Amino acid sequence: MRRRYLALHVDSAESFGSSELMNAVWNAVMKLYGEYGASQAGLRLISYEPQERFGIVRVGHRNVDMVRASLASITSIEGRPATVHVLRVSGTIKALRKKTGL
């Protein structure tokens, strides 16, 4: 399966852990596409830096648009206001880090 890596930025006044972020992402995908859609996405958190609010998520190449739409629907994480923005999409982690400067 071909994969794509999404660079994410969490826009919030508060800090969140990696498990809180992934719960919000999974819930957003399930809300929009159901369990079947979520199972097809192949979501996996590669890395997350709570201080910089920057993370990398792996998805299947056919599901990038689905995951991006789901991320755009996030308005809160654990009941606290937050949004998640996709900064870049790349085919490799190395290229993604190079493009984003992290």
Contacts in CASP RR format, 6 or more apart in sequence:
PFRMAT RR
TARGET T0000
AUTHOR 0000-0000-0000
METHOD contacts of the structure
MODEL  1
MRRRYLALHVDSAESFGSSELMNAVWNAVMKLYGEYGASQAGLRLISYEP
QERFGIVRVGHRNVDMVRASLASITSIEGRPATVHVLRVSGTIKALRKKT
GL
1 60 0 8 1.000
1 61 0 8 1.000
2 60 0 8 1.000
2 61 0 8 1.000
3 58 0 8 1.000
3 59 0 8 1.000
3 60 0 8 1.000
3 61 0 8 1.000
3 91 0 8 1.000
4 58 0 8 1.000
4 59 0 8 1.000
4 60 0 8 1.000
4 61 0 8 1.000
4 64 0 8 1.000
4 89 0 8 1.000
4 90 0 8 1.000
4 91 0 8 1.000
5 46 0 8 1.000
5 56 0 8 1.000
5 57 0 8 1.000
5 58 0 8 1.000
5 59 0 8 1.000
5 89 0 8 1.000
5 90 0 8 1.000
5 91 0 8 1.000
5 92 0 8 1.000
5 93 0 8 1.000
5 96 0 8 1.000
6 56 0 8 1.000
6 57 0 8 1.000
6 58 0 8 1.000
6 59 0 8 1.000
6 64 0 8 1.000
6 67 0 8 1.000
6 68 0 8 1.000
6 71 0 8 1.000
6 86 0 8 1.000
6 88 0 8 1.000
6 89 0 8 1.000
7 54 0 8 1.000
7 55 0 8 1.000
7 56 0 8 1.000
7 86 0 8 1.000
7 87 0 8 1.000
7 88 0 8 1.000
7 89 0 8 1.000
7 90 0 8 1.000
7 96 0 8 1.000
7 99 0 8 1.000
7 100 0 8 1.000
7 102 0 8 1.000
8 21 0 8 1.000
8 54 0 8 1.000
8 55 0 8 1.000
8 56 0 8 1.000
8 57 0 8 1.000
8 71 0 8 1.000
8 84 0 8 1.000
8 85 0 8 1.000
8 86 0 8 1.000
8 87 0 8 1.000
9 53 0 8 1.000
9 54 0 8 1.000
9 55 0 8 1.000
9 84 0 8 1.000
9 85 0 8 1.000
9 87 0 8 1.000
10 16 0 8 1.000
10 21 0 8 1.000
10 53 0 8 1.000
10 54 0 8 1.000
10 55 0 8 1.000
10 77 0 8 1.000
10 82 0 8 1.000
10 83 0 8 1.000
10 84 0 8 1.000
11 53 0 8 1.000
11 82 0 8 1.000
11 83 0 8 1.000
11 84 0 8 1.000
11 85 0 8 1.000
12 53 0 8 1.000
12 77 0 8 1.000
12 80 0 8 1.000
12 81 0 8 1.000
12 82 0 8 1.000
12 83 0 8 1.000
13 81 0 8 1.000
14 80 0 8 1.000
14 82 0 8 1.000
15 50 0 8 1.000
15 51 0 8 1.000
15 53 0 8 1.000
16 24 0 8 1.000
16 50 0 8 1.000
16 53 0 8 1.000
16 77 0 8 1.000
16 78 0 8 1.000
16 80 0 8 1.000
16 82 0 8 1.000
17 48 0 8 1.000
17 50 0 8 1.000
18 45 0 8 1.000
18 48 0 8 1.000
18 50 0 8 1.000
20 77 0 8 1.000
20 78 0 8 1.000
21 45 0 8 1.000
21 48 0 8 1.000
21 55 0 8 1.000
21 77 0 8 1.000
21 84 0 8 1.000
22 43 0 8 1.000
22 45 0 8 1.000
23 77 0 8 1.000
23 78 0 8 1.000
24 74 0 8 1.000
24 76 0 8 1.000
24 77 0 8 1.000
24 78 0 8 1.000
24 82 0 8 1.000
24 84 0 8 1.000
25 43 0 8 1.000
25 57 0 8 1.000
25 67 0 8 1.000
25 70 0 8 1.000
25 71 0 8 1.000
25 74 0 8 1.000
25 84 0 8 1.000
26 38 0 8 1.000
26 43 0 8 1.000
28 70 0 8 1.000
28 71 0 8 1.000
28 73 0 8 1.000
28 74 0 8 1.000
29 37 0 8 1.000
29 38 0 8 1.000
29 41 0 8 1.000
29 43 0 8 1.000
29 66 0 8 1.000
29 67 0 8 1.000
29 70 0 8 1.000
30 38 0 8 1.000
31 70 0 8 1.000
31 73 0 8 1.000
32 66 0 8 1.000
32 69 0 8 1.000
32 70 0 8 1.000
32 73 0 8 1.000
33 41 0 8 1.000
33 66 0 8 1.000
33 70 0 8 1.000
37 63 0 8 1.000
37 66 0 8 1.000
40 62 0 8 1.000
40 63 0 8 1.000
41 59 0 8 1.000
41 60 0 8 1.000
41 63 0 8 1.000
41 66 0 8 1.000
41 67 0 8 1.000
42 58 0 8 1.000
42 59 0 8 1.000
42 60 0 8 1.000
42 63 0 8 1.000
43 57 0 8 1.000
43 58 0 8 1.000
43 59 0 8 1.000
43 67 0 8 1.000
44 57 0 8 1.000
44 58 0 8 1.000
45 55 0 8 1.000
45 56 0 8 1.000
45 57 0 8 1.000
45 58 0 8 1.000
46 55 0 8 1.000
46 56 0 8 1.000
46 57 0 8 1.000
46 58 0 8 1.000
46 93 0 8 1.000
47 55 0 8 1.000
47 56 0 8 1.000
48 54 0 8 1.000
48 55 0 8 1.000
48 56 0 8 1.000
49 55 0 8 1.000
52 102 0 8 1.000
54 100 0 8 1.000
54 102 0 8 1.000
56 93 0 8 1.000
56 96 0 8 1.000
57 67 0 8 1.000
59 67 0 8 1.000
64 89 0 8 1.000
68 86 0 8 1.000
71 84 0 8 1.000
71 85 0 8 1.000
71 86 0 8 1.000
72 84 0 8 1.000
74 82 0 8 1.000
74 83 0 8 1.000
74 84 0 8 1.000
75 81 0 8 1.000
75 82 0 8 1.000
75 83 0 8 1.000
76 82 0 8 1.000
87 100 0 8 1.000
88 96 0 8 1.000
88 99 0 8 1.000
88 100 0 8 1.000
89 96 0 8 1.000
90 96 0 8 1.000
90 99 0 8 1.000
END
